Amino acid sequence: MRIIIVMLLTLFCITGCSKPSSDLLSEISGVWRFSNNSLLTIKHNNDFIYLTSGENAIKAKVGTIDTKNKTVMLRVILPDGIDAIWTIKQMSTADNRTVYLVLTLHDGKTDVLQFVRKA
């Protein structure tokens, strides 16, 4: 019986004590620069991510988080009512010195975001 309890506690800690998905959300949170030099602020709060660029703000529901591939799927309701899926992928240069994001929109357009600072 004691072995079963230890196994269950170990399983609980592996699945519940470490928060790799929230770590990824924390890592992508901050101020990022689009390729056109405009800024995007990404903040996460529980199951939502808030994206702000200039006067435009979008609240997105966090969907699937793939920690292995470092991707976050977002469900976004656009101002015109379109229900869209966007993807944020965390990448790094070959030498792992610079981290950047690739934002893919529902229409397939992508942009590379360079880190500016934590929000």
Secondary structure, DSSP 8 states (H G I E B T S, - for coil): -HHHHHHHHHHHIIIII--HHHHHHHHH-EEEE-TTS-EEEEEEETTEEEEEETTEEEEEEEEEEETTTTEEEEEEE-TTS-EEEEEEEEEE-TTS--EEEEEE-TTS-EEEEEEEE--
